Amino acid sequence: MSELENDTAYHRPVMLAECLEALAMRPDGRYVDVTFGGGGHSARMLERLSTGHLYSFDQDADAEAEAAQLARPQFTFIRANFRDLHAELARHGALPVDGLLADLGVSSHQFDTPARGFSTRFDGPLDMRMDPEGPRTAADIVNDYPAADLHRIFGMYGEVTNARTLANTLATARRGNAIQTIGELKKAIQSCMPRGKENKYLAQVFQALRIEVNDEMTALQQMLEQTAQVLRPGGRLVVMSYHSLEDRLVKNFMAKGKFFGEAEKDFYGHTHTPFEVLTRKPVEASAEEVALNSRARSAKLRVAIKN
């Protein structure tokens, strides 16, 4: 079976062969998949281990149920947000590690389950929580955030061109009745959508809401900062992102050890960064893979080695 053919109804892993090659796994190594999702990457990582061990993180109960199918001595599932990376690995006596994979996309299962509210394709509740027990839903944001905050998240996280108009339109629409479903949201913002580009526009709006619901940018920064602590020297950091905000954070952190500004220099002007970047340009999915899985189109894979 080729890497491209390796998928399940639950989740088709993106750039599987490229991720495995980037990790350069040893059979006796210790590895982390911080985004278990549907388990596509974790399952193939496990196949490469003999005396080694894989620790996979996810905060989703559905992912935990899927992980039960991979039960074996070399595998530990950790039900936690990856922002708790260092604390959880320390708790399991699993430091340091030889490689870490982060696939920052939403799993196919989450997109394809209408009740989760991630997809514009279905009607369902405005939820979008990666952790179904999380405190805040997309409906809470749509109905409770001041227009100025809606403007900020749609502009920053969704890169929506008419973010202010969209925010004001929503603030007006919710005065009559609370907006609780995907269908109600689409109806409320229909006048804001550019004709012929409705699907792209909705995807941007949903991306912005999902990022805010799950505090994704903060969690990503916290996780990346901890990778320098959990990886041994020579360990591999492999991160796949799906939009420019994430990719910029990953690129800057790998190159400079920080997210904004220039890398720190010592008294002599030498730059000391925690990683050596192996991918000057991000790896992208092949045309063959994109034809099989449209979600691979926007994926960008970056790889670095811990100094």
C-alpha positions as CSV (number, residue, x, y, z in Angstrom):
1,M,0.0,0.0,0.0
2,S,1.4,3.5,-0.9
3,E,1.4,6.3,1.6
4,L,-1.3,8.1,-0.5
5,E,-3.6,5.1,-0.3
6,N,-3.3,4.9,3.5
7,D,-6.4,6.5,4.9
8,T,-9.6,5.7,6.7
9,A,-13.1,7.1,6.6
10,Y,-12.2,8.8,9.8
11,H,-9.2,10.8,8.6
12,R,-7.0,10.9,5.6
13,P,-3.5,12.1,6.7
14,V,-2.0,14.9,4.7
15,M,1.6,14.5,3.3
16,L,2.1,11.2,5.2
17,A,5.2,10.1,3.3
18,E,6.8,13.5,3.6
19,C,6.1,13.7,7.4
20,L,7.6,10.3,8.0
21,E,10.7,11.1,6.0
22,A,11.1,14.4,7.8
23,L,11.0,12.7,11.2
24,A,13.8,10.3,10.3
25,M,12.5,7.9,12.9
26,R,14.6,5.3,14.8
27,P,13.0,2.0,15.9
28,D,14.1,2.6,19.5
29,G,13.3,6.4,19.5
30,R,10.8,8.4,21.5
31,Y,8.3,10.4,19.5
32,V,5.4,12.7,19.9
33,D,2.4,13.4,17.7
34,V,0.8,16.5,19.3
35,T,-2.2,16.3,17.0
36,F,-3.6,12.8,17.0
37,G,-6.8,13.7,15.2
38,G,-7.9,10.6,13.3
39,G,-4.7,8.8,14.0
40,G,-3.5,8.5,10.4
41,H,0.0,9.8,11.2
42,S,0.3,8.1,14.6
43,A,-0.6,4.7,13.1
44,R,2.2,4.8,10.6
45,M,4.7,6.2,13.1
46,L,3.9,3.3,15.4
47,E,4.8,0.9,12.6
48,R,8.3,2.2,12.6
49,L,8.9,1.6,16.3
50,S,10.2,-1.6,17.9
51,T,11.5,-0.7,21.4
52,G,10.6,3.0,21.0
53,H,7.5,4.8,22.2
54,L,5.0,7.2,20.7
55,Y,3.0,9.7,22.8
56,S,0.0,11.2,21.0
57,F,-1.9,14.3,22.2
58,D,-5.5,15.3,21.5
59,Q,-8.2,17.0,23.6
60,D,-11.1,15.5,21.6
61,A,-13.1,12.5,23.1
62,D,-13.7,11.2,19.6
63,A,-9.9,11.1,19.0
64,E,-9.5,9.3,22.3
65,A,-11.9,6.6,21.2
66,E,-10.1,6.2,17.9
67,A,-6.8,6.0,19.7
68,A,-8.0,2.9,21.6
69,Q,-7.7,1.0,18.3
70,L,-3.9,1.5,18.4
71,A,-3.5,0.1,21.9
72,R,-0.1,-1.5,22.3
73,P,2.9,-1.2,24.8
74,Q,4.7,1.3,22.5
75,F,1.8,3.8,22.5
76,T,0.4,6.3,25.0
77,F,-2.5,8.6,24.3
78,I,-2.6,11.8,26.3
79,R,-6.0,13.6,26.4
80,A,-4.7,17.1,26.6
81,N,-4.2,20.3,24.6
82,F,-0.7,20.4,23.1
83,R,-0.1,23.7,25.0
84,D,0.5,21.3,28.0
85,L,3.3,19.5,26.1
86,H,6.2,19.8,28.6
87,A,4.1,19.1,31.7
88,E,2.4,16.1,30.2
89,L,5.6,14.5,28.9
90,A,7.3,15.1,32.2
91,R,4.4,13.5,34.0
92,H,4.9,10.4,31.8
93,G,8.6,10.4,32.3
94,A,9.0,10.9,28.5
95,L,11.7,13.6,28.3
96,P,13.6,14.3,26.1
97,V,12.1,13.1,22.7
98,D,13.7,12.4,19.4
99,G,11.0,13.9,17.2
100,L,7.8,15.8,17.3
101,L,5.0,16.0,14.6
102,A,2.3,18.7,14.6
103,D,-0.4,18.6,11.9
104,L,-2.3,21.8,12.6
105,G,-5.4,21.0,10.4
106,V,-8.8,20.1,11.6
107,S,-9.4,16.4,11.3
108,S,-11.7,15.1,8.5
109,H,-13.9,13.5,11.1
110,Q,-14.5,16.9,12.8
111,F,-15.3,18.5,9.5
112,D,-17.6,15.7,8.5
113,T,-19.6,15.6,11.7
114,P,-22.4,18.2,11.4
115,A,-23.0,18.3,15.1
116,R,-19.5,19.6,15.7
117,G,-20.2,22.8,13.6
118,F,-16.9,23.0,11.8
119,S,-18.1,22.7,8.2
120,T,-20.0,25.2,6.0
121,R,-21.4,22.2,4.1
122,F,-24.0,21.2,6.8
123,D,-26.5,22.9,9.0
124,G,-25.8,22.3,12.6
125,P,-25.0,24.1,15.9
126,L,-22.4,26.9,15.8
127,D,-20.0,25.0,18.0
128,M,-16.4,24.5,16.6
129,R,-14.9,23.4,19.9
130,M,-11.9,21.0,19.5
131,D,-12.5,20.0,23.1
132,P,-16.3,19.4,23.3
133,E,-16.1,20.3,27.0
134,G,-14.5,23.7,26.3
135,P,-16.1,26.8,27.8
136,R,-16.9,28.8,24.7
137,T,-18.7,28.0,21.4
138,A,-18.8,29.8,18.1
139,A,-22.4,30.8,18.9
140,D,-21.1,32.5,22.1
141,I,-18.7,34.6,20.0
142,V,-21.2,35.5,17.3
143,N,-23.8,36.6,19.9
144,D,-21.8,38.0,22.7
145,Y,-18.7,39.7,21.3
146,P,-18.8,43.5,20.7
147,A,-18.7,44.5,17.1
148,A,-15.2,45.8,17.5
149,D,-13.9,42.4,18.7
150,L,-15.7,40.6,15.8
151,H,-14.1,43.1,13.4
152,R,-10.7,42.2,15.0
153,I,-11.0,38.4,14.7
154,F,-12.5,38.4,11.2
155,G,-9.8,40.7,10.0
156,M,-6.9,39.0,11.8
157,Y,-7.8,35.4,11.8
158,G,-9.9,35.1,8.7
159,E,-8.2,37.8,6.6
160,V,-11.8,38.9,5.6
161,T,-11.6,42.0,3.4
162,N,-14.8,43.6,4.6
163,A,-14.4,42.5,8.2
164,R,-15.9,45.7,9.7
165,T,-19.0,45.5,7.6
166,L,-19.3,41.8,8.5
167,A,-19.0,42.5,12.2
168,N,-21.6,45.3,12.1
169,T,-24.0,43.1,10.0
170,L,-23.8,40.4,12.6
171,A,-24.2,42.8,15.5
172,T,-27.4,44.1,13.8
173,A,-28.8,40.6,12.9
174,R,-28.4,39.2,16.4
175,R,-30.6,41.9,18.0
176,G,-33.8,40.2,16.9
177,N,-32.9,36.6,17.7
178,A,-29.7,34.9,18.8
179,I,-27.8,33.2,15.9
180,Q,-27.4,29.5,17.0
181,T,-26.9,27.5,13.8
182,I,-24.7,27.5,10.7
183,G,-27.8,28.1,8.6
184,E,-28.8,31.2,10.6
185,L,-25.2,32.5,10.4
186,K,-25.1,32.1,6.6
187,K,-28.5,33.9,6.3
188,A,-27.4,36.7,8.5
189,I,-24.2,37.5,6.6
190,Q,-25.4,36.7,3.0
191,S,-25.3,40.4,2.0
192,C,-21.6,40.5,2.9
193,M,-20.5,37.6,0.6
194,P,-18.8,38.5,-2.7
195,R,-20.9,37.0,-5.5
196,G,-19.3,33.9,-7.0
197,K,-16.9,33.6,-4.0
198,E,-19.4,32.6,-1.3
199,N,-17.6,29.4,-0.4
200,K,-14.2,30.9,0.1
201,Y,-15.7,33.8,2.1
202,L,-17.5,31.4,4.4
203,A,-14.3,29.3,4.9
204,Q,-12.5,32.5,6.0
205,V,-15.3,33.4,8.4
206,F,-15.4,29.9,9.9
207,Q,-11.6,29.8,10.2
208,A,-11.7,33.0,12.2
209,L,-14.4,31.7,14.5
210,R,-12.6,28.4,15.0
211,I,-9.3,30.0,15.8
212,E,-11.0,32.3,18.4
213,V,-13.1,29.5,20.0
214,N,-10.0,27.3,20.5
215,D,-7.5,30.0,21.2
216,E,-5.4,28.4,18.5
217,M,-2.7,31.0,17.9
218,T,-1.8,31.3,21.6
219,A,-1.8,27.5,22.0
220,L,0.4,27.1,19.0
221,Q,3.0,29.6,20.3
222,Q,3.0,28.0,23.7
223,M,3.5,24.6,22.2
224,L,6.3,25.7,19.8
225,E,8.2,27.4,22.6
226,Q,8.2,24.1,24.6
227,T,9.6,22.1,21.7
228,A,13.0,23.6,22.3
229,Q,12.8,22.1,25.9
230,V,11.4,18.7,25.0
231,L,13.5,17.8,22.0
232,R,17.0,16.3,22.5
233,P,19.8,17.9,20.4
234,G,19.5,16.5,16.9
235,G,15.8,15.9,17.4
236,R,13.4,16.7,14.6
237,L,10.6,19.3,14.7
238,V,8.0,18.7,11.9
239,V,5.1,21.1,11.6
240,M,2.3,21.2,8.9
241,S,0.2,24.3,8.8
242,Y,-2.8,25.3,6.6
243,H,-3.0,29.1,6.6
244,S,-0.6,32.0,6.5
245,L,-0.9,33.0,10.1
246,E,0.2,29.6,11.4
247,D,2.8,29.2,8.8
248,R,4.4,32.6,9.7
249,L,4.6,31.7,13.4
250,V,6.2,28.3,12.5
251,K,8.6,29.8,10.0
252,N,9.8,32.6,12.4
253,F,10.1,30.3,15.4
254,M,12.2,27.7,13.5
255,A,14.5,30.4,12.0
256,K,14.8,32.8,14.9
257,G,13.6,31.1,18.1
258,K,10.9,33.8,18.4
259,F,7.7,34.8,16.7
260,F,8.3,38.5,16.1
261,G,11.3,40.6,15.5
262,E,14.9,39.5,14.8
263,A,16.8,36.6,16.4
264,E,18.8,37.4,19.6
265,K,22.5,38.0,19.2
266,D,25.3,37.7,21.7
267,F,28.0,40.3,22.6
268,Y,30.0,39.3,19.6
269,G,27.1,39.5,17.1
270,H,26.6,35.8,16.8
271,T,23.1,34.6,16.4
272,H,22.1,31.7,18.7
273,T,18.8,29.9,17.7
274,P,17.4,26.7,19.1
275,F,16.9,25.1,15.7
276,E,18.6,24.6,12.3
277,V,16.0,24.9,9.5
278,L,16.0,22.1,6.9
279,T,13.3,23.5,4.7
280,R,14.1,26.9,3.3
281,K,10.9,26.7,1.4
282,P,7.9,24.7,2.8
283,V,7.2,21.3,1.4
284,E,3.9,21.2,-0.4
285,A,1.6,18.3,-1.4
286,S,2.0,16.7,-4.8
287,A,-0.6,17.3,-7.5
288,E,-1.5,13.6,-7.2
289,E,-2.3,14.0,-3.5
290,V,-4.3,17.2,-3.9
291,A,-6.4,15.4,-6.5
292,L,-7.2,12.7,-3.9
293,N,-7.6,15.1,-1.0
294,S,-8.4,18.7,-1.6
295,R,-7.5,19.6,2.1
296,A,-3.9,19.0,1.2
297,R,-3.9,22.0,-1.2
298,S,-3.1,24.6,1.4
299,A,-0.7,22.5,3.6
300,K,2.8,23.7,4.2
301,L,5.4,21.4,5.9
302,R,8.4,22.9,7.7
303,V,11.2,20.9,9.3
304,A,14.0,21.8,11.7
305,I,16.6,20.1,13.9
306,K,17.2,21.0,17.5
307,N,20.7,22.5,18.0
